[in-house]
Amino acid sequence: MIVITDNRIVGKRIVRTLGLVRGNTIRARHIGRDLMAVLRNIVGGEISEYTKMMAESREQALDRMVEEAHELGANAIIMTRFATSELMQGASELLAYGTAVVVVDEEQAAEAGG
């Protein structure tokens, strides 16, 4: 599955647009991570516990979006974006969304007369 932030894929032609696909996850902070974050805030530096949590959240949201696109019959997702929102104190949603499409190689499209 090709997942891209652009509205076109070089060397490919979009032959069908299937619509919006999305994947999300909601994560709550963990007291252990919060304690480490407080300590890092005092001495400075990256809060690696939160960096890891956000990376895992992005991957999970992307995986869910790709799964939805597969169910529609897509082989690519264009215009991929991320959004976050705080649902309550200490819990946030991470949303990945894009447009599911079917693409073919430019050469295949030209051979088919398109």
N, C-alpha and C positions, 0 to 999 in steps of 0.2 A: 504494500500500500504506500503510495506516494503521499506525503503530508507536507504541504508547503504554505507559506504565508502570502505568496503572490497570487494574482488572479489568473495566471497562465503558467504552463510548464513548457520550458524550451524543448523543442523536438517532439512535442505531443500536441494532439488536437482534441479538444473537448467535443465529444459526440453526443453526450447526454448529460443533463443536469438533473440530479436526483433530489436536491434540496438540503435544507439545514440539518446538520448532525451535531450532536453535543455529547459531552461527557463531563461529569462533575464528581467532586468528592468534598466532603465536609470533615474538617479536622479540628480537634480540640487540643489545646496546649496541655502538656503533661507537667505535673508539679516538679518532677525531677529535672526536666528540661528548663523549667522556669528558674529553678535554683541555680543551675549552671549559667543561665543567661544573666542572672543578677551578678554572679561572680565575674563573668566576662565583661559586663558593663562597668564594673569597678576598675578592672585592670586594662580594659580595652581589647580589641581584636574581634575577629569574626565569631559569631555565635553559631558554631558548626552544627549544633543539635537542631537549630531551626532551619539552617541551610539544607540539611539532609531531609528534614520533614517536608519542606517545600518542594524539593526535587522529587521526592516520592509522590507527593500530591500531584505534581504536574504530570508525571508518568502515568499515574492511575487515571487521571482525567483524559489524557491522550488515548490510553488503551481503550477506555470506554467509548470515546468518540469514534475510534477506528472500528470497534466492534459494531457500533450502530451503522456505520457506513458499509461495512461488509454485508450486514443484513439487508441493506437496500440494493446491493449488487454493485457498489462502487469499487473502483480500483485506484481512486485518488481523492484527496480532500484539498481543496484550494481555499485561500483566504482564511487560514487558520488564525485564530486569536485566542487570547486568555483574558479572563476577567476574574477579579476577586471581590468578595464582599464579606463584611463581618456580620455574622448572624446574631451573635450574642457575645458578651465579654468572654474572650478566650477561645472562641470558635469561629472559624472562617470557612467560606466556600471557595473553591477554586474551580472555575468553569473553563473548559476548552470547547470551542465551537468553530465550525467552518462549513463549507459547501461541498457536499458529496457529488462527485462527477465520475463519468466513465470517459477515459481517454484512450486514444490509440496513437501509435507512432505516426509521425507526419508522412513517412513513406507508405504506410498502409493506407492512410486516408487518400493519398494521391493515386495509388493503384486502384482503389475502389471508385475513383472518379469524384472524390469529394473535395 
